[in-house]
Structure formats: C-alpha cells, structure tokens
C-alpha cells in the first residue's frame, strides 16, 4: 500500500569517497593443487583460500562483493559467497561479465545473452548477436558494457578477411571492438587483439593488444569518446616478455583504481603456462606488483576493494539495480523500472520506507512500494510530462529498520538530435522500445551531460 507523500526542502551535500587503495581481495583460478579451482586471497597475496574443489574458471566479483561468479566444468554459470558457501548454479550458459549497476551477471547461451539475477536465477534477454548484422558469420565474445550503458566491448574475428569499420579499415585474425548499443549497426575497431574489459565508471576500456602496437602482447587502453579517432589508444602495461611481460586476463577492480592481470616470461598457453597474478595502479606508468609465486597456472584475477563479505545476523537492505540512468526522447512513454528489494542479511526485513531527494527538478518521479518482508519491490516511474529538455537527478533513500540504501536516478530528457548535442535518443531507436526495462537500461545511451540547477526537494513516501 502506498503512503501519503510529503514535500520538504533539504540542502544536498556530496559525500566524498575514501582514497583508492588495494586493501581488498583478489579472486582467481589456479591449478596449483590438481585441476583449476577458484581461490581468493588478500591483495598482498596473503591468506590464500581455496573456494571450490570440483573445478572452476573465469571468476569475477559482483560489484558489491556479495557474490563471486565462475564458470563450472560443464560450462554453466555458478555463484558462491566469498567464504565458499552457497555455491549455486544460476544459468546453463557461461558467464561473460557483471553489470556495473549491480543488477546481475550477463551470461551467454547460443547467440543470446541474458541478464541473470544471482539471488533468484531469473534470466532476462539482454542482447543477441542478431542485433549486430555486421557480425553475421563472425565470432562475438562480449567483454563488458560500459558504466554509461552505451558501449559493448567484444572480441571478434570479423577483421580476419579485412573489414571496413566505422573508424577505418583493418585486417587481422583477432580484434577488440566497440559496439554502439545506441546504434547497433555501428562497429568501431578498438585494437588488434582480444580480452576487452570495461571500468566501473568513466569511459576507459582495456584489452590485450596482439597487433598494431609497439610490442605484443601488452595491455592497452582507450577512451570510448575517441572511438572514431582512437587518439587516446596507448599502452597501459608494457614490459618485455622475458621480464614477466607476456600479459593476459586484464580486469579492472571494483573501485576502478587497479588493474589485475596474469603474465608469464613468454609462454603463451592460457591453461598450462606459469601465469602469475600481477596488480597495477591504473594510470601509473611502470607500476606493477607481483602477487602470486607458484609454478602452477594462475589466471583471470579480479580485485574487490573493500572488506570481505560476511552475512549479517540482522537484516540488510539491498536494492538491485543500484542505480537507474535513462534517456528520454520527445513524446516517449513514461519509463518504468522494477527495483528488487532484497535481504542480504538474516531475519526478515522491515517494511521499506522511501524518500525521494531531488537534486534537480521537482516531483518527476513516482515510486510505488509493493510486498512485505523479504519479498518487496519498488515500481519506479518517470513523470515524463512534467519534464522539459535537460538533465534531472534524484536519489531514492530507502530505509528498513536500521538498514538503508541510496539509489541514484538520472534522467536525460532529450531533443531530436543525439549527435548534435541538443539531446539524446533512446538507445536502439523505436524498434527497441518494447524490450524489457532491464534491456532498455543496458541499451540506453548516456551521451548528454547537461546539468540543471534547482533547489533540492525531498519527497517522503
């Protein structure tokens, strides 16, 4: 049942985040005992713990550290807690990457990729290879969707016979590309090589460079804002092979400040060579720290910055997604988003109370709570008719007992020319507007960055 709304004006003050550090935990796969299993250790290489015994590869942290996903021996996606408990199969296909908004894991089955909820195992179709006609007959290995929802990074062999991308013609067996989810017919060459990955914020993307770079393999970066010119394409990590410079498996830490990767002294095979885990501070030329010292194969490291997850005995409120960023065109229907309210602790959640703190505009959101206990959700809708062209921001402040959660909502109300700077259009054009809300979120372009200033207003539900 929805409560009565009251409105009051509050001053809004940004909360500064702590300086980035590597005081966290690395998950990775290693065959140091028998076959490949999933391990976790502190960022300094201490407190090594084996989490699985039946096999596993390609582990990755959930953005908030509450789950670790991995690929099981049968090719399916599993999740488990950082202490090794609650190991659960959540999808028949393999994991590709986590969404940066904490809404779930993207997993592939055939040519279709799904957004999978790790708690409920619900799978929502997100995108398909068929969405990108230029890749017909070519390989598509997704590496990540950028935090703004616009770009899909992927590895492909579309350039093996030569191909004219939107930013030039190239020829090579393996390539990392940027697929514009706002215009799926567009494809941009990122770099020759493989294993592209995205950062949790900003527009930097990374990959393993295998050709068209000064030495190979090395780890290169680029800004998606330079997709046409590739002017920012440069080495992030470049060492001679003999000096542990044969680098693969790049991953950006959950706070965006670190890059983890594996390296050998020249041996290439990904599953048998003596790859060791290294840690690099993003943007620091020449910075690297070797973390593992084992003759086995250590691969696919990923750093979570923060304390190791532990289940609370008391209820802990968790909302997924952790944020909502949507772009509206003129005349668009009112967008809606379902927000799942979860209990990541023990016991039963109190009824969730929601306050809307507006940083721009006023009363353009409608929030309807539903359910009770550990089965609650919010239906969030934008009152499109009350908005004019511009950028609007608000925060949903959710409280259940002593537990709280803050969820940012950003709306870009666009004009008709997304390229000219006067507005933004809904990603993918009118043909995608009947897709599930989760799909629209992932495919929504966030090109506009205009700001509107108005007194912050709070609504209490």
C-alpha positions in Angstrom: 0.0 0.0 0.0 1.4 3.4 -0.9 1.8 6.0 1.8 1.0 9.7 1.5 3.7 12.0 0.1 5.0 15.0 2.0 7.5 17.5 0.5 10.2 19.5 2.2 13.3 21.3 1.1 16.7 20.0 2.1 20.3 21.1 1.4 22.2 18.4 -0.5 25.9 17.7 0.3 28.0 15.3 -1.7 29.8 12.7 0.4 33.5 12.3 -0.6 34.7 8.8 -1.1 37.8 7.4 0.5 41.1 7.5 -1.4 41.5 4.3 -3.5 43.7 1.6 -2.1 44.4 -2.1 -2.7 43.1 -3.1 0.7 40.9 -5.7 -0.8 40.6 -9.3 -2.0 41.6 -11.0 -5.3 39.7 -13.9 -6.7 41.3 -16.0 -9.4 41.5 -19.5 -10.9 44.5 -21.8 -10.3 45.6 -25.4 -11.0 48.2 -25.4 -8.2 46.6 -28.4 -6.5 45.1 -30.5 -9.3 42.7 -29.0 -11.8 41.6 -25.4 -12.0 39.6 -24.2 -9.0 38.6 -20.9 -7.6 40.8 -19.2 -5.0 40.7 -15.9 -3.0 43.5 -14.0 -1.3 44.2 -10.6 0.1 45.6 -8.0 -2.4 49.1 -8.5 -1.0 49.0 -12.3 -1.7 48.4 -13.4 1.9 45.5 -15.5 3.3 45.1 -17.7 0.3 41.8 -19.7 0.5 40.5 -22.4 -1.9 36.8 -21.9 -2.5 36.0 -24.8 -4.9 37.1 -28.4 -5.2 35.1 -29.6 -8.2 36.6 -27.2 -10.7 36.1 -23.7 -11.9 37.5 -20.9 -14.1 36.8 -17.2 -15.1 35.8 -16.0 -11.6 34.6 -12.4 -11.1 33.4 -10.3 -8.2 29.9 -8.8 -8.0 30.3 -5.0 -7.8 29.4 -5.0 -4.1 31.4 -8.1 -3.3 28.5 -10.2 -2.1 28.9 -12.9 -4.8 31.7 -14.4 -6.9 30.6 -15.8 -10.2 32.6 -18.5 -12.1 32.4 -20.9 -15.0 31.8 -24.5 -13.8 33.3 -27.6 -15.6 30.1 -28.2 -17.6 30.2 -24.6 -18.9 27.4 -23.3 -16.7 27.4 -20.2 -14.5 27.7 -20.6 -10.8 27.8 -18.1 -7.9 29.2 -18.6 -4.4 29.8 -16.4 -1.4 33.4 -15.2 -0.7 33.7 -17.7 2.1 32.9 -20.6 -0.4 29.3 -21.2 0.9 26.1 -21.2 -1.1 27.6 -22.5 -4.3 24.7 -22.4 -6.7 24.2 -23.0 -10.4 22.3 -19.9 -11.8 22.4 -20.4 -15.6 23.1 -23.1 -18.1 25.4 -21.0 -20.2 28.8 -19.4 -19.4 29.3 -16.1 -17.5 30.5 -13.1 -19.5 30.6 -10.2 -17.1 28.8 -8.4 -14.3 26.7 -5.3 -15.0 28.3 -2.3 -13.2 24.9 -1.2 -11.8 24.9 -4.5 -9.7 21.8 -5.7 -11.5 23.2 -9.1 -12.3 25.6 -11.3 -14.4 25.5 -11.3 -18.2 25.6 -14.9 -19.4 25.5 -16.4 -22.8 23.6 -19.3 -24.3 23.9 -19.8 -28.0 23.8 -16.4 -29.7 21.7 -14.7 -26.9 23.0 -13.1 -23.8 20.9 -12.8 -20.7 20.9 -10.7 -17.5 20.8 -13.2 -14.7 19.8 -12.3 -11.1 22.2 -14.2 -8.8 19.6 -14.4 -6.0 16.5 -15.6 -8.0 18.2 -17.0 -11.1 15.7 -15.0 -13.2 17.1 -14.6 -16.7 16.1 -11.6 -18.9 17.2 -11.5 -22.6 19.6 -8.5 -22.9 21.1 -8.7 -26.4 21.7 -11.1 -29.2 24.4 -11.5 -31.9 21.5 -11.0 -34.3 21.2 -7.4 -33.1 24.5 -6.7 -34.8 24.1 -7.6 -38.5 27.7 -6.7 -39.3 28.8 -9.7 -37.3 26.8 -12.3 -39.3 29.1 -15.3 -39.6 31.7 -13.8 -37.3 32.6 -14.5 -33.7 31.2 -12.4 -30.8 32.8 -12.7 -27.3 31.4 -9.9 -25.1 33.8 -8.4 -22.6 31.6 -5.8 -20.8 29.1 -3.0 -21.1 30.4 0.4 -20.1 29.1 2.1 -17.0 27.0 4.6 -19.0 25.3 1.7 -20.8 26.3 2.8 -24.3 29.2 0.6 -25.4 29.6 -3.1 -25.6 33.2 -4.3 -25.8 33.8 -7.6 -27.5 36.3 -9.8 -29.2 35.6 -10.8 -32.8 37.2 -12.3 -35.9 35.2 -10.0 -38.3 38.5 -8.4 -39.5 40.2 -11.7 -40.5 39.4 -11.1 -44.2 39.5 -7.4 -43.9 36.6 -5.2 -42.8 35.7 -1.5 -43.0 34.6 -0.4 -39.5 33.1 2.9 -38.8 36.5 4.3 -37.9 38.6 2.7 -40.6 39.5 -0.5 -42.5 41.6 -3.1 -40.7 42.7 -6.8 -41.3 43.7 -9.2 -38.6 42.6 -12.5 -37.1 41.6 -11.2 -33.7 40.3 -7.8 -32.7 38.7 -5.9 -29.8 35.8 -3.8 -30.9 33.3 -1.3 -29.6 29.6 -1.9 -30.5 27.5 1.2 -30.1 24.3 0.0 -28.3 22.7 3.2 -29.3 23.2 2.4 -33.0 23.7 -1.4 -33.2 24.6 -1.2 -36.9 27.8 0.7 -35.9 31.1 -1.1 -35.1 34.4 0.6 -34.1 37.8 -1.0 -34.2 39.3 -0.8 -30.7 42.6 -2.6 -31.2 44.1 -5.8 -32.6 43.9 -8.5 -30.0 41.4 -9.8 -27.5 40.1 -9.9 -24.0 38.4 -6.4 -23.8 37.1 -5.2 -20.5 35.4 -2.1 -19.1 35.8 0.0 -15.9 33.1 0.6 -13.3 33.0 4.3 -14.1 34.3 6.6 -16.7 35.0 5.8 -20.4 38.2 3.9 -20.3 38.3 0.4 -21.8 41.2 -2.0 -21.9 42.3 -5.1 -23.9 45.3 -7.3 -24.8 47.0 -5.9 -27.8 48.2 -8.5 -30.3 48.9 -6.4 -33.4 49.1 -2.7 -34.4 51.0 -1.9 -31.2 54.7 -1.5 -30.4 55.2 -4.8 -28.6 52.9 -7.8 -28.1 51.1 -8.9 -26.1 50.7 -5.8 -23.9 47.7 -4.2 -22.2 46.3 -1.2 -24.0 43.6 1.4 -23.1 41.4 3.8 -24.9 38.6 6.2 -24.2 35.3 5.4 -25.8 34.9 9.2 -26.5 37.7 8.7 -29.0 36.1 5.7 -30.8 36.4 7.4 -34.2 40.0 8.8 -34.0 41.4 6.3 -31.5 43.7 9.2 -30.4 43.8 8.0 -26.8 44.8 4.4 -27.7 48.0 3.8 -25.7 49.8 1.2 -23.6 48.7 0.8 -20.0 51.2 -2.0 -19.2 54.2 -2.8 -21.5 57.1 -4.9 -20.4 59.4 -7.3 -22.4 58.2 -10.8 -22.4 61.3 -12.1 -20.6 60.5 -9.7 -17.7 57.1 -11.1 -17.0 55.8 -9.1 -19.9 53.5 -11.7 -21.6 50.3 -10.2 -20.2 46.7 -11.5 -20.5 43.5 -11.7 -18.4 43.1 -7.9 -17.7 40.3 -6.9 -15.2 39.5 -3.6 -13.6 39.0 -3.6 -9.9 35.5 -2.9 -8.5 36.6 0.7 -7.5 38.2 1.4 -10.9 41.6 2.2 -9.4 43.5 -1.0 -10.2 44.1 -3.5 -13.0 44.7 -7.1 -12.2 46.2 -9.4 -14.9 48.3 -12.6 -15.4 51.7 -12.7 -17.0 54.4 -15.2 -18.0 58.0 -14.8 -19.2 57.0 -15.8 -22.8 55.0 -19.0 -22.5 51.5 -18.5 -24.1 49.1 -21.3 -23.4 46.5 -19.9 -21.1 45.7 -23.1 -19.2 49.1 -24.7 -18.7 51.8 -22.0 -18.6 53.1 -20.4 -15.4 51.0 -17.3 -15.4 51.4 -15.3 -12.2 49.0 -12.7 -10.8 50.0 -9.0 -11.0 48.5 -5.8 -9.7 48.8 -2.4 -11.4 47.6 1.0 -10.3 45.6 2.5 -13.2 47.4 5.4 -14.9 50.8 4.8 -13.1 53.4 4.2 -15.8 55.6 1.3 -14.9 53.7 0.4 -11.7 53.2 -3.3 -11.0 53.3 -5.7 -8.1 53.6 -9.5 -8.4 51.1 -11.1 -6.1 51.5 -14.9 -6.7 54.6 -17.1 -6.6 53.5 -20.6 -7.6 54.7 -22.8 -10.5 51.0 -23.6 -11.4 48.8 -21.7 -13.8 47.2 -18.6 -12.2 44.6 -16.9 -14.4 41.7 -14.4 -14.6 42.4 -12.4 -11.4 39.9 -9.8 -10.2 40.2 -7.4 -7.3 37.4 -6.4 -5.0 38.3 -3.3 -2.9 36.7 -3.5 0.5 36.1 -5.8 3.4 35.3 -9.5 2.7 31.6 -10.1 2.7 30.1 -11.7 5.7 26.4 -12.5 6.4 24.8 -10.3 9.0 22.6 -11.8 11.6 20.4 -8.8 11.3 18.5 -7.9 8.1 20.5 -5.9 5.5 18.6 -4.0 2.8 19.9 -4.5 -0.8 18.3 -2.9 -3.9 19.1 -4.0 -7.4 19.8 -2.3 -9.6 21.9 0.0 -7.5 21.1 3.0 -9.8 18.9 3.9 -12.8 20.0 6.1 -15.7 17.5 6.6 -18.5 17.3 8.8 -21.6 14.0 10.1 -22.9 13.1 11.4 -26.4 10.3 13.8 -27.1 7.0 12.1 -26.7 8.4 8.9 -25.1 6.1 6.9 -22.9 6.7 7.1 -19.2 9.6 4.8 -18.5 9.3 2.4 -15.5 11.8 0.3 -13.6 11.3 -2.5 -11.2 13.7 -2.4 -8.3 14.1 -5.6 -6.4 14.4 -5.2 -2.6 16.5 -8.0 -1.2 17.7 -9.0 2.3 21.4 -9.9 2.2 21.4 -10.5 5.9 19.5 -12.6 8.3 16.0 -12.4 9.7 13.2 -10.5 7.9 13.3 -7.0 6.5 11.0 -4.3 8.0 8.7 -2.6 5.5 10.8 -0.3 3.3 10.2 3.4 3.5 11.4 5.6 0.6 12.3 9.2 0.5 13.0 10.9 -2.8 15.7 13.6 -2.7 15.6 15.8 -5.8 18.9 17.4 -6.8 17.2 19.0 -9.9 13.6 19.5 -10.8 10.7 18.5 -8.5 8.2 15.7 -8.2 9.1 14.0 -11.5 9.3 10.5 -10.0 6.6 8.2 -8.8 7.6 5.3 -6.5 5.1 2.6 -5.5 6.2 0.1 -2.9 4.8 -3.4 -3.0 5.2 -6.6 -1.0 6.4 -7.2 2.5 9.2 -8.8 4.5 11.9 -10.3 2.2 9.6 -10.1 -0.8 9.4 -6.4 -1.5 9.9 -4.3 -4.6 9.6 -0.8 -5.9 7.9 0.3 -9.1 9.7 3.5 -10.1 8.3 5.6 -13.0 9.3 8.9 -14.5 6.5 11.5 -15.0 7.7 12.5 -18.4 5.0 15.1 -18.9 6.5 17.2 -16.1 9.9 17.4 -17.6 11.4 19.7 -20.3 14.7 19.1 -22.1 17.6 18.7 -19.8 19.3 16.6 -17.2 17.5 15.6 -13.9 18.9 13.9 -10.8 17.3 12.4 -7.7 18.2 9.9 -5.0 15.9 7.2 -3.6 16.7 6.9 0.1 15.4 3.5 1.3 15.2 2.6 4.9 14.1 -0.7 6.5 14.6 -0.7 10.2 18.3 0.1 10.9 19.3 -0.7 7.3 19.4 1.8 4.4 20.3 2.1 0.7 20.8 5.1 -1.5 19.9 4.7 -5.2 20.7 7.5 -7.7 18.2 8.2 -10.6 19.4 10.2 -13.6 17.1 11.2 -16.4 18.3 12.8 -19.6 15.4 14.4 -21.3 16.4 14.7 -24.9 15.8 16.6 -28.1 15.7 15.1 -31.6 19.5 15.3 -32.4 21.6 12.9 -30.3 24.7 13.6 -32.3 24.5 17.4 -32.3 24.4 18.0 -28.6 20.9 19.2 -28.3 19.6 16.0 -26.8 19.8 12.2 -26.6 17.6 9.5 -28.0 16.6 6.2 -26.5 19.1 3.6 -27.4 18.5 1.4 -30.5 15.6 3.5 -31.9 11.9 2.9 -31.8 12.4 -0.8 -32.6 13.8 -1.4 -29.1 11.2 0.4 -27.1 9.1 -2.8 -26.4 12.1 -4.6 -24.9 12.2 -5.4 -21.1 13.1 -2.5 -18.9 16.4 -4.2 -17.9 17.3 -4.4 -21.6 16.4 -0.7 -22.2 18.6 0.3 -19.3 21.6 -1.6 -20.8 21.0 -0.2 -24.2 20.3 3.4 -23.2 22.9 5.9 -24.4 24.0 8.4 -21.9 25.6 10.9 -24.2 24.0 14.1 -22.9 25.8 15.6 -19.9 23.9 18.9 -19.4 23.1 19.9 -15.8 20.1 21.8 -14.4 20.3 23.7 -11.2 17.3 23.9 -8.9 16.6 23.7 -5.2 16.9 20.1 -3.8 13.5 18.8 -2.8 12.6 15.8 -0.8 9.5 13.6 -1.0 8.7 11.1 1.7 6.6 8.1 0.8 
